[in-house]
Amino acid sequence: MRTPAQGEHASQAIKDQICEMALGLLEEQVQARIVHYKADLETNPELDAITAEVVAQLKEIQAQSSAASHGAAARDAVRESHEKIFRGLLQRVFPAGAPSLLVERRLKEIHRKLARLFFQSELHEKTRGKDGSTKVIQHGEQAIFYLLARYENRLKNELGGFDYASDEVKERAVDLLAKIGKDMQDAFLSRRSSELKRIVSAFHGVLVDFFCKQLHAVAPELAREVIHQSATFEGRAFAYKISADAFPRFRAAFERRLMVRLVGFAEDQLLARLADTAGTEREETVQFITDPRVFSMILGELCEGLYEFLCNEGFLDLPLDWRTG
């Protein structure tokens, strides 16, 4: 993925690539949590049989209490109801002006995770792009840290090959090597803390604008697109809520439409706000703010809070294992 030059906006092709990769990462995380959850369950054949019977009875009762299928008029009524309710809830979460309490809480967590991703990125000797090019050394501590990390196993093996007066002396040597590496890491990251502050500040400003201006303005359009594409009104549907069976479709449609808008808006804004990054460091900053992992994290954090809100409001039935890990 080509890095935009200074003063250049991210191309649509770059934005599309970021969207697809970020959505793929998000889906991988969801599936991993579900597999982990199901693998940890202890099954009991007798309990499973009773549970299956109860579930079957509940489904039969639900089927009897609602029409098995909807005609065109009934489906349209459910669709319009879903759009109206969803639109109103979106406008509550993304009000014009100041961020809602839900958004404020999620922004704090996004800032924390953004810092962690930034430091993880800095500690890699090579960039995260497809080319994986070696980074330009900006600080002496950075070079020593990369060197120690590159030859960590060899250095430990060499240490292990010496004759020691005691096990305590050997342990002390290993601890000293680890301490030198940790000291170089901490010193290097402290030198990059000012750039992290700039990046977090830029992300905060862009995300507040996105949540409070962009999303508030397009809430009707977004609600209409998501409900239409996820077809939450098909099958056994309820006018006042989205069923657990429809949640995977709703989730996929909502996260795709939101990701497209987030990347489309944020990329140009971030590049503009961080365009003055000096010298060769600019390349690494741009690599970071175009990293799909960053946008996967932002959307995942926001959506987790949003789905809980929609569930608490009675609009969304969530499957029991929707996020369990």
C-alpha positions in Angstrom: 0.0 0.0 0.0 1.6 3.2 -1.2 2.1 6.0 1.4 0.5 9.3 0.4 3.1 12.0 -0.3 3.1 15.2 1.7 0.1 17.4 0.9 -1.6 14.5 -0.9 -4.9 13.0 0.2 -5.3 9.2 0.6 -6.6 7.8 -2.7 -9.9 5.9 -2.9 -8.0 2.7 -3.6 -6.0 3.2 -0.4 -9.1 3.9 1.6 -10.9 0.8 0.2 -7.9 -1.4 1.0 -7.8 -0.1 4.6 -11.5 -0.7 5.0 -11.3 -4.3 3.7 -8.3 -5.2 5.7 -9.7 -3.6 8.9 -13.0 -5.4 8.5 -11.2 -8.7 8.0 -9.2 -8.2 11.2 -12.4 -7.3 13.1 -14.1 -10.5 11.8 -11.1 -12.6 12.7 -11.2 -11.2 16.3 -15.0 -12.0 16.6 -14.6 -15.5 15.3 -11.6 -16.2 17.6 -13.6 -15.1 20.6 -16.5 -17.3 19.7 -14.4 -20.4 19.0 -12.6 -19.8 22.3 -15.9 -19.4 24.2 -17.4 -22.6 22.7 -14.2 -24.6 23.3 -14.3 -23.7 27.0 -17.9 -24.9 27.5 -18.3 -28.2 29.4 -21.0 -30.2 27.8 -23.5 -32.5 29.6 -25.5 -34.8 27.3 -28.5 -34.9 29.6 -28.5 -31.1 30.2 -28.0 -30.5 26.5 -31.1 -32.7 25.7 -33.2 -30.8 28.2 -32.0 -27.5 26.9 -32.7 -28.5 23.3 -36.3 -29.5 24.3 -36.9 -26.3 26.1 -35.5 -24.2 23.2 -37.7 -26.2 20.8 -40.8 -25.5 22.9 -40.0 -21.8 23.1 -39.5 -21.6 19.4 -42.9 -23.3 18.9 -44.6 -20.8 21.3 -42.9 -17.9 19.5 -44.0 -19.2 16.1 -47.6 -19.5 17.3 -47.6 -16.0 18.8 -46.4 -14.3 15.6 -47.1 -14.9 11.9 -44.9 -17.4 10.2 -44.3 -15.2 7.3 -44.9 -11.6 6.4 -46.6 -10.3 3.3 -45.0 -7.4 1.5 -47.0 -4.8 3.4 -46.1 -6.4 6.8 -42.4 -6.5 5.8 -42.5 -2.9 4.8 -44.0 -1.9 8.1 -41.4 -3.8 10.0 -38.6 -2.3 7.9 -39.9 1.3 8.4 -40.2 0.6 12.2 -36.6 -0.7 12.4 -35.3 2.3 10.4 -37.2 4.8 12.6 -36.1 3.3 15.9 -32.5 2.8 14.8 -32.3 6.3 13.5 -33.5 7.7 16.8 -31.1 5.6 18.8 -28.2 6.6 16.5 -28.9 10.3 17.0 -28.9 9.8 20.7 -25.5 8.1 20.6 -24.1 10.6 18.1 -25.7 13.9 19.1 -24.7 17.2 17.5 -22.2 19.1 19.6 -20.5 17.4 22.5 -20.0 13.6 22.5 -22.5 11.4 24.3 -21.4 9.6 27.5 -21.1 6.3 25.6 -18.8 7.9 23.1 -16.7 9.7 25.8 -16.1 6.4 27.6 -15.2 4.6 24.4 -12.9 7.4 23.3 -10.9 7.0 26.5 -10.4 3.3 25.8 -9.6 4.0 22.2 -6.8 6.4 23.3 -5.4 3.7 25.6 -5.4 1.1 22.9 -4.1 3.6 20.3 -1.0 4.2 22.5 -0.4 0.5 22.9 -0.6 -0.1 19.1 1.7 2.9 18.6 4.4 1.5 20.9 4.0 -2.0 19.5 4.5 -0.5 16.0 7.6 1.4 17.2 9.2 -1.7 18.7 9.2 -3.5 15.3 12.4 -3.1 13.4 10.5 -3.1 10.1 7.4 -1.3 9.0 4.1 -3.0 8.9 3.5 -2.4 5.2 3.7 -5.0 2.5 7.3 -4.2 1.7 8.4 -4.6 5.4 11.2 -2.1 4.9 13.7 -1.6 7.7 13.0 1.6 9.6 15.4 4.6 9.6 17.0 4.9 13.0 16.1 8.2 14.7 17.6 7.6 18.1 20.6 5.8 19.5 18.5 3.9 22.0 16.4 2.6 19.1 19.4 1.1 17.3 20.6 -0.7 20.5 17.1 -2.0 21.2 16.7 -3.3 17.7 20.2 -4.9 17.8 19.5 -6.6 21.2 16.1 -7.8 20.0 17.5 -9.2 16.7 20.2 -11.2 18.4 18.4 -12.0 21.7 18.4 -15.8 21.3 22.1 -15.8 20.2 23.1 -13.6 23.1 21.3 -15.9 25.6 22.9 -18.9 24.1 26.3 -17.3 24.3 25.7 -16.4 28.0 24.6 -20.0 28.7 27.9 -21.3 27.2 30.1 -19.6 29.9 31.3 -21.4 33.0 29.8 -19.7 36.1 30.9 -19.8 39.7 27.3 -20.4 40.7 23.7 -20.5 39.3 23.1 -17.1 41.0 25.9 -15.5 38.9 24.4 -17.0 35.8 20.9 -15.7 36.6 22.4 -12.3 37.4 24.0 -12.2 33.9 20.8 -13.1 32.2 18.9 -10.5 34.3 21.4 -7.8 33.4 21.0 -8.5 29.7 17.2 -8.3 30.0 17.6 -5.1 31.9 19.8 -3.5 29.3 17.2 -4.3 26.6 14.3 -3.0 28.8 16.2 0.2 29.5 16.9 0.8 25.8 13.3 0.1 25.0 12.0 2.5 27.7 14.4 5.2 26.7 13.5 4.9 23.0 9.8 4.9 23.6 10.1 7.9 25.9 11.7 9.8 23.0 8.7 8.9 20.8 6.1 10.0 23.4 5.8 13.5 22.0 4.8 12.1 18.6 2.4 9.7 20.3 0.7 12.8 22.0 0.4 14.5 18.6 -1.1 11.4 17.1 -3.6 10.8 19.9 -4.6 14.5 19.9 -5.2 14.3 16.1 -7.2 11.1 16.4 -9.3 12.6 19.2 -10.2 15.7 17.2 -11.0 13.8 14.1 -13.1 11.2 15.9 -15.1 13.8 17.8 -15.8 15.5 14.5 -16.8 12.2 13.0 -19.1 11.1 15.8 -20.7 14.5 16.6 -20.9 16.0 13.1 -20.6 13.4 10.4 -22.6 10.6 11.9 -25.2 12.8 13.4 -25.9 14.3 10.0 -26.1 10.9 8.2 -27.9 9.0 10.9 -31.1 8.7 8.7 -29.2 7.5 5.7 -27.0 5.1 7.7 -30.1 3.6 9.4 -31.8 3.1 6.1 -28.7 1.5 4.5 -28.1 -0.9 7.3 -31.6 -2.1 7.7 -32.1 -2.5 4.0 -28.8 -4.4 3.5 -29.2 -6.6 6.5 -32.9 -7.4 5.8 -33.7 -7.5 9.5 -37.4 -7.4 8.5 -37.3 -10.7 6.7 -38.6 -14.0 8.2 -39.9 -14.0 11.7 -39.4 -10.4 12.5 -40.7 -8.0 15.1 -41.5 -4.3 14.5 -39.9 -3.1 17.8 -36.6 -5.0 17.8 -34.0 -7.0 15.8 -33.9 -10.7 16.6 -30.8 -12.5 17.6 -31.0 -14.6 14.4 -30.7 -11.4 12.4 -27.8 -9.9 14.5 -25.0 -11.4 12.3 -26.5 -9.8 9.2 -27.1 -6.5 11.0 -23.6 -6.5 12.5 -21.9 -7.1 9.1 -23.9 -4.4 7.3 -23.5 -1.9 10.1 -19.8 -2.3 10.6 -19.1 -2.2 6.8 -21.1 1.0 6.3 -19.5 2.6 9.4 -16.0 1.6 8.4 -16.4 3.0 4.9 -17.5 6.4 6.4 -14.8 6.3 9.2 -11.9 5.7 6.9 -13.2 8.0 4.1 -13.4 10.9 6.6 -10.6 10.2 9.0 -7.8 9.4 6.5 -7.8 12.8 4.9 -8.3 14.6 8.2 -5.4 12.8 9.9 -3.1 13.4 7.0 -3.9 17.1 7.0 -3.4 17.4 10.8 -0.1 15.5 10.8 1.3 16.8 7.6 4.0 18.8 9.4 5.7 15.7 10.9 9.4 16.3 10.2 11.7 14.5 8.0 11.9 10.7 7.8 9.7 10.3 10.8 6.8 11.4 8.7 6.9 8.1 6.7 6.4 6.1 9.9 3.7 8.3 11.2 1.7 8.0 8.0 2.3 4.2 8.0 0.7 4.1 11.5 -2.3 6.3 10.7 -3.0 4.2 7.6 -2.7 0.9 9.5 -5.9 -1.2 9.2 -5.3 -2.5 12.8 -5.9 1.0 14.1 -9.3 1.3 12.4 -10.3 -2.2 13.3 -9.6 -1.3 16.9 -11.5 1.9 16.8 -14.6 0.4 15.2 -14.5 -2.7 17.5 -14.3 -0.6 20.6 -17.2 1.7 19.5 -19.4 -1.1 18.3 -19.1 -3.1 21.5 -20.5 -0.2 23.4 -23.2 0.6 20.8 -24.5 -3.0 20.7 -24.8 -3.0 24.5 -26.7 0.2 24.3 -29.1 -1.1 21.6 -29.6 -4.2 23.6 -30.4 -2.3 26.8 -32.8 -0.1 24.9 -34.7 -3.3 23.8 -34.0 -2.8 20.1 -31.4 -5.5 19.7 -31.4 -9.2 20.9 -27.8 -10.2 21.2 -26.7 -13.9 20.9 -25.2 -15.2 24.2 -21.8 -15.6 22.6 -21.7 -12.4 20.6 -18.5 -11.2 22.2 -17.5 -13.7 24.8 -13.8 -14.5 25.1 
